[in-house]
Amino acid sequence: MEHRLLWDLTGPEIEAESFRRIDAEASPEQRARFTAAEWHVARRLVHTTADFGILDFLKFTPGAVESGLEALRRGALIYTDSNMIKSGLSVPKLQKFHPGYTRDAILCPVADPATARLAAERSITRALAAVELHAERLDGAIFLCGNAPLALAGMVKLALERGIRPALAVGMPVGFVNVVESKEYLMETGLEYITLAGRRGGSPLAVATLHGIIENA
């Protein structure tokens, strides 16, 4: 059997064709939910998952994309709750906004010894301990959560109690415990956020969200 494979496309051409197909297959009703800036993010998430169903659960605050772009332009700290996010972010893309972005500059303290000590002392998760240890650094930062719902909930709690406000919160934790609740907690605040309501999420989606924001530049 001869398969109808497209052998002669480059990587960028494959990506462009993928986006063309997503644009064509998304229903007008789905597209109408998003501004042009938001569609760059939404389309990138569909590209990452091949799942158009997530479009019905994707939520933005009105200023989320622009707030993320402004933070990138000033070289704001990027905080992640998993090393998978840290590894997945494109440093060359980030450096187009600010030369200070390097892999090591992306903060992911979940595996740090101090985080482990605090988690053990208080019988809390490392994800929550990491957020609490670095609370002051989260003000004005880009907060990417794609794994641990208590990292997201802990950040929201700090925002409500101590006035710490990330420039953008990407809430994409995945799973069955505290996941829906942490996202709902985020959506009850006045923070700028992008989140995927429900149980779906994951580190690849958090990465894809920031890359989708970058595509607006």
N, C-alpha and C positions, 0 to 999 in steps of 0.2 A: 504494500500500500504506500502510495506517495503522499506524504503529509504536506499540508500547505503552510510550510514554515517560511518566514521572511528572513532569508539568510544574509541579505546584503544591506542591513540597516546598522548604523552606528548606535552606540549607547544613547547619545542625545536624541537621535532620530526615533529610537524606540520610545523614549520618554515622551517626546512630542506627540507621537502617534497614540500613545496611551491616553494622554490628556485630551486629544481630539475625540477619542472614542468615549471617554467619560463625559465630555461636554455634550456629545450627541445622544448618549443613553440616559442621562439624567432627565427626569421629567420637568416640564416647565414649572410645575408646582413645587418641586424640590428646589430648583434654581431660584425661584422667587423668594424663598426664605432668607436669602443671603445677599448682602451687598457685593459689589465687584471685588472689594478687598477680601471679604470673608470667603468668597468662592475660591480664591487661591488656596486658602487653608482647607476648606471642605473638599476640594478636588484632590488635594495632596493626601488627605486621609482616605479617600476612596481608592486612590492609587496604591496606598500602602496595604489596604485590606481587601480590595476587590469587592467591597460590600457597600452597595448604595443605601442599604437600610440604615446605616449610621447617620445619614443626613437628617433623618427625622429626629435624632436625639442630640444633635450638635447645637450647643448654645454659646452665644457671644454676648458680652455687654457691648453697647454701641461704640465705645472708644477703645476696645481691646486691641485691635490690630495696630492702630496708630500709636497707642501707648507702648506696645511692644517694639515698634520701629524706632520710636524716640529713645527708648531705653538702649537699644542696640547702638544707635548713633553716638550715645555718650559713653559707651563701653560699660554699661551696667553689669554688675555681678550676675552670673547665671548660676542658680542653685538647682541641683538635681537630686532626686531621692534614690537614684540607682546609677551604678556605674555603666549599665547598658545605655542609658541616655547620654552620659558623658562621652562614651565611646562612639555613639552614633551621630553626634552633632558634627557638622562640617565646619572645621576650623577655617578653611579658606573662604567659605561663605561668610562666616562671622567677621573675618578680618577685612572684608570689603566695607564693613561698617566702622570698625575700630581696630587699630593695629595691636591693641593690648590683649585681644582674645587669643589665648593659646589653650591647648588641651589642659595643661596644669592649672590654668586660671579658672576653669570651670569647677565650682565647689560641689563636691559630693562626699560629705564627711561620715557617711553611714557606717563605714568600716574602720573609722579611726579608733584608737585605743580609748580616748576620752569619751567617745560616744558609747563604747561598750561598757565602760565603768559606770557611767550615769544610768544606762539602761538596767544594769544589774542592781545598782543601789536602789533604784526606784521601782523595779519590776515593771518596766515599760518597754515598748519596742525600741530598737535602735533607730528606726526611722523617726519616731517621735523625739527621742533623746537628741538626735542630731539637729532637728529643727530648734529645740529649746536652747541648745548650746550656742547656736549661731543666729539667734533671734535678731540681734541688732543689725546684722549684715543683710537681713532680708528686706529692710526698708529701701524701697526704690529698685529692688532686684527683679530679675525675671525668675519666677519660681516654676520649675517643671516637675510635676508629679505624674509618674506613669506606672507606679508599682504599689506604694504603701498608702492606704487611705488615711492612716493616722498621721502621716507626714502632712498631708493636705489639711486634715482637721486641726492638727496642732498649729499650723501656720494661721489658719482662720481664727483660732482661739487667741493667738498672740495679737492678731490684727484688731480684734474686738476689745481685748483687755488692755493692750499697751499701745495701741495706735500705730503699730508697725504695718506699713502698706507697701507690698511689692508693686512695682510698676505694672506687672502682668502676672497672673496666676493661671497656669495651664493645669487643669485638674483632670487627669486621665488615669487614675488608679483603676485596677481591674480586680475582680474577684467576687466573693460572696459575703464577706464580713466587713461591715463598716464602709463599704464602697458607695452604695447609693446614698447613705446617710452623710458621708463626707462631702459628696458633690452637692447635695441639697443644702448643707451647711454653708458651703462656698457661695451658692446662688442666693442666699439670704443676706449677704453682706453688700457693702457698697464698693467692693474691690472690682477692678477690671479683670475679667476672667474669660477663658475659653474652656468649656468642659463638654464631656460626653455623658449625658444623663443615662442612668441605668448602670448595669454591671460591667459593660464592656469598657475596654481601655487597654493600657499596656504601654511599656516604655517606647516601642516603635511609634505609637501614635503621638506621644509627647514630643518625640524628635520631629516627626512629620509636621506637627503643628507649628513649631518654630521655623522649620524650613519653608512652610507655606507662607508664613508672615514675611520671611526674607524675600520671597518671590514677588512681593508687592513693590519692592524697591527698584 
